[in-house]
Amino acid sequence: MIEKTVNEGLAMQAQVQTTPRTYLANAFSLSMIPLTEKPVTVKFRKISLEEARAMLSNGFISAVGHPATAAALSKILGVNVPTNRVAITLEPGATLIVFQLALGRLAPGQELGEQEIINAWQSGKAYFVLVQVE
């Protein structure tokens, strides 16, 4: 019985390690792509709130480093989005969902609060983008 449980646990661990990851972030950078001699294809597509929710429903890694953005996304998406200021690398097969604000450049040092981010979403000045690496 113990041997079976250990084997099942190892099989689950192997499955978790080989499953492509899904990330949620508030920005995209070329530094997220591992550059090699081999060409890499990156695809971008605007997605709906419903699509974003569905893609995140099986779990995700937050790469949202700004607390107000994480709090606003938690309310918009209806799931807990922890603040997590990390650098991520998108390996082939990985999925990144970017919450993109379309407000233009902010003044130096200006930060948006949670309600301002929610207001931007509600007024159509923010959207989700699906980023896929092949």
N, C-alpha and C positions, 0 to 999 in steps of 0.2 A: 504494500500500500504506500509506504513512504517512497519507495523507488519510483512508483508511477507518478506521484505528486511532484517529485523532483524533476522527472523527465518532462512532465507537462509544463512545469515552470520554466525549464530551459527552452522548450519549444516556443513558449509565449515570449520569452526574452529575445530569442532569435527573430521572431516575427516583428516585435516592436522595433528592433534595430534596423530591419530591412524595409520597413514601411516608410515611404516618403513623408517628410514632415510638412505640416501646415503652420505657417507663421502669420501673425497679424502685426502690422507696423503702421506708423504714421508717416513713413518716408521710404523712398527707394534710392539706392545708391549703386553705382557700378562696382563699388568695393564689396558688394554682397555676392558678386559673381566670381567664382574661381577662374582666373584667366590662365589659360594654358596654350600650348601650340595648336591644340585642336579647337576648331570653331565651336562656339556656344550660341544657341538660339534662345532668345528671350522673347516671350509673347506677352502682350499687354491687352487687356480687355476690360472695359467698364462693366461692372456687374451691379445688380440690384441688391437692396438690403436683404431680401429673401434669399438670394443666392449666397450672399456672404454668410448669413446665419446658418444655412444648410451646410456650407463648406466647413464652418467652424464647429458644428455640432458634435463632431467626433473627436474633438479635442484640438488644441492648438498651443503654440508657444507664443507668448506675447513678446513683442520687441517694441513696445510703446514706452518710450522713455520719459514722457511728460505726464505728471500726475493728473492734470486737468483733462488732458486728452484721454487718458485711460478711464477716468471717471465718466466722461461724456460718452465714450464708446460703450462702457458698461450699460449705460441707460439706453443708448440707441440700439444696441444689439440684443439687450436683454440677457447678457451673460457677464460673468465677472471677467474683467480685463485688468489683470494686475499691471502696475507700473514695473517695467523691466528694461532697464537701460543696458542693452547688450548689443554686441556686434554679431550679425548672423551671416552665414555662408549658405547660399542656395545651391545645393548640389542638383544635378539632373534629376527630374521627377519631383522636386520640391515645389510647394505652392506657397505663394506669398499674397496675402490680401492687404492692400494698402488703403488706408483711409486718407484721402487727399482733400485738403482744404483748397478752395479756389478763391482766395481773398487777395491775391497779389502779395507783394513783399510787405512784411510788417516793418515798422520803424525799428531802428537799432534798439535792442533791449526790450522790445515789447513782447509780452506773452499774453496769450488769450486765456481767459478763464473757462471753466467748465460750461457755464451758461452761454458764453459767446460762441463756443464750439457747437453746442446744441442748436443755437439760433442759426448759425451758418448752415448746418445740416437741414434744418427746417425750411430755410429760405432757398435751398437748392444750390448753395455755394460750397458744398462738400459732396463727395461721392466715393464709392469703393472701386478699386481697380484690382483685377486678378492678374498676377504676374506668375508666369510659368517658365521654368528653365528646362531646356531639352539638350 
